[in-house]
């Protein structure tokens, strides 16, 4: 469901701010209605074929890409809980359904919270905060940060820093979650798929937020929302709200428990693995419609559940585009929602696909 340092040896990547200490838009922290702006799309040396290095990348000191302090033990424990508890819930789904059942209230709450928190990731964390595909009014910007946080994929600044680093080094050394990390061949690729899907979360590395997300750190509200103490209530809300609604709708403790299980734990599990599949599956299998230097591919059967994120080949060809499914028949619910926000006046300066640029890269 993951920007580039600058300097004499660093390739440029316009999906990230060009100054590691100053936000691209100096008014970002003071303008109450607009989001920070990011540079125009298109990288000049974003990636190279798997197993090789881009110009200037060989021997490069990437220590500045990472935080000086590795992830603390408490953070690693929390990551493990976020991953393993929903997984354990899915393992118990069949016996739970047999004993407690699965009602329409559970199904509806699952769908509602899946869409709210899913769009928080795709429209919010990814297209707005990471790539600047559109600018948002302040209330929408805050709402998207909260909704994305409720997917339990971490605070927005951390997520954005990891994803911008991914785009900087896509499918080569420095990419935090490339499935080609251990080389080709079935052994290397099997190990790489596991790493790209979930293993990288346990590496202990912490991407430098000052280097990869200075624009978000300059936004006081977003910076505060990314603090651990501020993120804790978001986690609580993600599980408590479906539980409360399930109990109120059914007027029973059983309804609250089943809603907690299906619309809480199982929903989080589903969202996690859909997002992680973009990192793993969409960089290994699928179709290539546009010229890119990495292994990003389009995977049609993930389009609906990923809310349009699995049209990944176009995304890497034109990272700041607000629409990933730009070809005929490519379903992209996230782009539809951005269009609604634009018509309501909540979003503006939307970067829709440029036909000339797409034609130039079309295979």
LOKOLLO-477339 format. One line per 4 residues: for each residue z negated, x negated, y negated of C-alpha. Coordinates in Angstrom, 1 decimal. Each point is the difference from the previous one (the first is absolute). Layout:
N
Z/X/Y  ... $
//
This chain:
363
0.0/0.0/0.0  0.7/-7.0/-3.7  2.2/-5.3/-7.4  0.3/-3.2/-1.0 $
-1.8/-2.9/-1.5  1.8/-1.9/-2.7  0.2/-3.6/-0.7  2.5/-2.9/0.3 $
0.4/0.5/3.8  -0.5/3.7/0.3  2.9/2.4/0.6  0.0/3.0/-2.3 $
-0.6/3.5/1.2  0.4/2.8/-2.5  -2.2/2.4/1.9  -3.0/-1.8/-1.4 $
-1.3/-1.1/-3.4  1.4/-3.4/-1.0  -3.2/-1.3/-1.5  -2.9/-0.3/2.4 $
-2.6/0.4/-2.7  1.5/2.5/-2.4  1.2/3.5/0.8  3.7/0.7/-0.5 $
-0.8/2.8/-2.4  -2.7/-1.1/-2.4  -0.8/3.6/-0.9  -0.7/0.9/3.6 $
-3.7/0.1/-0.4  0.0/1.8/-3.3  2.7/2.6/0.4  -1.7/3.1/1.5 $
3.3/1.7/1.0  2.3/-2.6/1.4  -0.2/-2.3/3.0  0.7/-3.7/-0.2 $
3.6/-1.0/0.2  1.5/-2.5/2.5  3.1/-2.1/-0.3  3.5/1.2/1.1 $
1.0/0.1/3.6  1.7/-2.7/2.0  -1.3/-3.3/1.3  1.9/-3.2/-0.4 $
-1.5/-1.8/2.9  -2.3/2.5/1.7  0.4/-0.9/3.6  1.9/-2.0/2.5 $
1.0/0.6/3.6  -3.0/0.1/2.4  -1.1/-3.4/1.0  1.4/-1.7/-3.0 $
-1.1/-0.6/-3.6  1.5/1.1/-3.3  1.0/-2.7/-2.5  -3.0/-1.7/-1.3 $
-2.3/1.5/2.6  -0.2/-2.9/2.4  -3.2/-1.9/-0.3  -1.2/2.3/-2.7 $
-3.7/0.2/-0.6  -0.8/3.7/0.4  -3.8/-0.5/-0.4  0.2/1.8/-3.4 $
1.4/3.1/1.8  -3.4/0.5/1.6  -3.4/0.6/-1.3  -2.2/-3.0/0.0 $
-2.6/1.9/2.0  1.0/1.5/3.4  -0.9/3.6/0.8  -3.8/0.3/0.4 $
-1.4/1.1/3.3  -0.9/3.5/-1.4  3.6/0.5/-1.0  1.2/-1.0/3.4 $
-2.4/2.4/1.6  1.1/2.9/-2.2  3.7/-0.8/0.9  -0.9/0.2/3.6 $
-1.8/3.3/-0.4  3.0/1.5/-2.0  2.3/-1.1/2.8  -2.1/0.7/3.1 $
-1.9/3.2/-0.7  3.2/2.1/-0.6  1.5/-1.7/3.1  -3.0/1.0/2.0 $
0.3/3.5/-1.3  3.6/0.2/1.3  -1.0/-1.2/3.4  -2.5/2.9/0.1 $
2.5/2.5/-1.4  0.9/1.6/3.4  -3.5/0.5/1.3  -1.1/1.1/-3.5 $
2.8/2.6/-0.2  -0.8/1.2/3.5  -3.7/0.5/-0.8  0.1/1.0/-3.7 $
3.6/1.0/-0.5  2.6/-0.4/-2.7  0.4/2.9/-2.4  2.5/0.9/-2.7 $
-2.6/-0.9/-2.6  -0.1/-3.5/1.4  3.8/-0.3/0.0  0.3/1.3/-3.6 $
-2.7/-2.3/-1.3  1.5/-2.9/1.9  3.4/0.6/-1.7  -1.4/0.5/-3.4 $
-2.1/-3.1/0.0  2.7/-2.0/1.7  2.4/0.9/-2.9  -2.5/-0.6/-2.8 $
-1.2/-3.4/1.3  3.5/-0.9/1.4  1.7/0.5/-3.4  -2.9/-1.9/-1.5 $
1.2/-3.0/1.9  3.8/0.5/-0.2  0.3/1.3/-3.6  -3.1/-1.5/-1.4 $
-1.0/-3.3/1.6  3.6/-1.0/1.0  2.6/1.3/-2.4  -2.1/0.4/-3.2 $
-2.7/-2.7/0.1  1.8/-2.7/2.0  3.6/0.3/-1.1  -0.2/1.9/-3.3 $
2.7/2.5/1.2  -1.3/2.4/-2.7  -2.6/0.2/-2.8  -2.7/2.7/0.3 $
-2.3/1.8/-2.4  -3.5/-1.2/0.3  -1.4/3.0/2.0  2.8/-0.3/2.6 $
-0.5/-3.7/0.2  -3.7/0.4/0.7  0.6/2.9/2.5  2.6/-2.2/1.9 $
-2.5/-2.8/0.3  -2.7/2.3/1.4  2.4/1.7/2.4  1.3/-3.3/1.3 $
-3.6/-1.3/0.4  -0.8/3.1/2.1  2.4/-1.3/2.7  -2.6/-2.7/0.7 $
2.5/-2.9/-0.5  -2.1/-1.7/-2.5  -0.3/0.0/-3.8  3.2/0.1/-2.0 $
-0.2/-3.5/-1.5  -0.4/-1.6/3.4  2.8/2.0/1.6  2.4/-0.8/-2.9 $
-0.8/-3.7/0.1  0.7/-0.2/3.8  3.3/2.0/-0.4  1.3/-2.0/-2.9 $
-0.7/-3.2/2.0  1.9/1.5/2.9  3.1/0.6/-2.2  -0.3/-3.5/-1.4 $
0.3/-1.6/3.5  1.5/2.8/2.0  0.4/-1.1/3.7  -0.6/-3.7/-0.7 $
-3.0/-2.3/-0.4  -2.5/1.6/-2.4  0.7/3.6/1.0  -3.4/1.5/1.0 $
1.5/2.3/2.6  3.4/-1.0/1.3  0.7/0.9/3.6  2.1/-3.2/0.2 $
-3.0/-2.3/-0.8  0.0/-1.4/3.5  3.7/-0.3/0.4  2.6/1.9/2.1 $
-0.1/0.6/3.7  -1.9/2.7/1.8  -3.3/-2.0/-0.1  0.2/-0.9/-3.6 $
1.2/3.4/-1.1  -2.7/1.8/2.0  -2.7/-2.1/-1.6  1.7/0.5/-3.4 $
0.2/3.7/0.3  -3.7/0.2/0.8  -0.7/-2.3/-2.9  2.2/2.0/-2.5 $
-1.4/3.3/1.2  -3.7/-0.6/-0.2  -0.9/-3.6/0.9  0.5/-1.3/-3.5 $
-2.8/2.2/-1.3  -2.5/-2.2/2.0  1.4/-3.4/-1.2  -2.8/-0.4/-2.5 $
2.5/-0.9/-2.7  -0.3/1.6/-3.5  3.1/0.1/-2.2  -0.8/-1.2/-3.5 $
-0.2/3.1/-2.1  0.1/-2.0/-3.3  3.3/-1.5/1.1  1.7/3.1/1.5 $
-1.6/2.9/-1.9  -1.0/-1.1/-3.5  1.5/3.1/-1.5  -2.4/2.2/2.0 $
-2.9/-2.2/-0.7  0.8/0.5/-3.7  -0.3/3.8/0.4  -3.8/0.7/-0.3 $
0.1/3.2/1.9  2.0/-1.3/2.9  -2.1/-3.2/0.2  -3.2/2.0/0.1 $
1.4/2.2/2.7  0.7/-3.0/2.2  -3.6/-1.2/0.0  -1.8/0.5/3.3 $
-2.6/2.3/-1.5  2.6/2.2/-1.6  2.1/0.1/3.2  -2.9/1.2/2.2 $
0.0/3.6/-1.5  3.8/0.2/0.6  -0.6/-0.8/3.7  -2.7/2.6/0.1 $
2.3/2.6/-1.6  2.7/-0.6/2.5  -2.2/1.0/2.8  -2.4/2.5/-1.7 $
2.6/2.2/-1.7  1.8/1.1/3.2  -3.3/0.4/1.7  -1.4/2.2/-2.8 $
3.2/2.1/-0.2  0.1/0.5/3.8  -3.5/1.2/0.0  0.5/2.4/-3.0 $
3.2/1.4/1.3  -1.3/0.8/3.5  -3.6/0.5/-1.2  -1.2/-2.1/2.9 $
-1.4/-3.4/0.9  2.6/-0.2/2.8  2.8/0.4/-2.6  -1.5/-2.7/-2.1 $
-0.2/-2.4/3.0  3.6/0.7/1.2  1.4/-0.4/-3.5  -1.9/-3.3/-0.3 $
1.5/-1.2/3.2  3.7/1.2/-0.4  0.4/0.0/-3.8  -2.2/-3.0/-0.5 $
0.0/-2.6/2.7  3.2/0.9/1.8  1.9/0.4/-3.3  -1.2/-3.5/-1.1 $
1.2/-1.4/3.3  3.4/1.5/-0.4  0.4/-1.2/-3.6  -1.1/-3.5/0.9 $
2.5/-0.4/2.8  2.9/1.5/-1.9  -0.6/-2.4/-2.9  -0.4/-2.9/2.4 $
3.2/1.0/1.7  1.9/-0.8/-3.2  -1.3/-3.5/0.2  0.7/-0.5/3.7 $
2.7/2.4/1.3  2.1/0.1/-3.3  0.2/-3.8/0.0  1.2/-0.2/3.6 $
2.0/3.0/1.0  2.4/2.5/-1.6  3.2/0.0/-2.1  1.1/-2.3/-2.9 $
2.0/1.8/-2.7  -0.5/-2.5/-2.8  0.1/-3.8/-0.3  -3.4/-1.6/0.0 $
-1.4/-3.4/0.9  -2.8/1.3/2.2  -0.2/2.2/3.1  -0.7/3.3/-1.7 $
1.6/2.9/1.7  0.3/3.8/-0.3  -1.7/2.0/2.8  1.0/3.6/-0.3 $
-2.5/1.5/2.4  -2.9/-1.2/-2.1  1.5/1.5/-3.2  -1.9/3.3/-0.1 $
-3.4/-1.2/1.1  0.2/-3.1/-2.3  1.0/2.3/-2.9  3.2/-2.0/-0.5 $
-1.4/-3.5/0.3  1.9/-0.9/3.2  3.3/-0.3/-2.0  -1.2/-3.5/-0.3 $
3.3/-1.9/-0.2  0.9/1.6/-3.4  -3.6/-0.6/-1.2  0.4/-3.8/0.6 $
3.5/0.0/-1.5  -1.3/1.8/-3.2  -3.8/-0.2/0.0  -0.7/1.9/-3.2 $
2.2/3.0/0.9  -2.0/3.3/-0.1  2.1/1.3/2.9  0.2/-1.9/3.3 $
2.2/2.5/1.8  3.1/-0.3/-2.2  2.7/0.8/2.5  1.2/3.4/1.1 $
-2.4/1.6/2.5  -2.9/-2.4/-0.7  -3.1/2.1/-0.4  -2.4/-1.4/-2.6 $
-2.9/2.4/-0.9  -1.6/-2.6/-2.2  3.1/-0.1/-2.3  0.0/3.8/-0.1 $
-3.6/-0.1/-1.2  0.8/-2.6/-2.7  2.8/2.3/-1.2  -2.5/2.8/-0.3 $
-2.4/-2.2/-2.0  2.9/-1.0/-2.2  1.0/3.6/-0.7  -3.6/0.9/-0.8 $
-0.2/-2.8/-2.5  -2.7/-1.8/2.0  2.3/-2.9/0.9  2.6/-1.7/-2.1 $
2.3/-3.1/-0.1  0.8/0.7/3.7  2.2/-2.6/1.5  2.4/1.9/2.1 $
2.6/-1.9/2.2  2.9/-1.6/-1.9  3.3/1.0/1.7  1.7/-3.2/-1.1 $
-2.8/-2.2/1.3  -0.1/1.9/3.3  3.8/-0.2/0.4  -0.1/-3.8/-0.5 $
-2.5/-0.4/2.8  1.4/2.6/2.4  1.0/-1.3/3.4 $
//
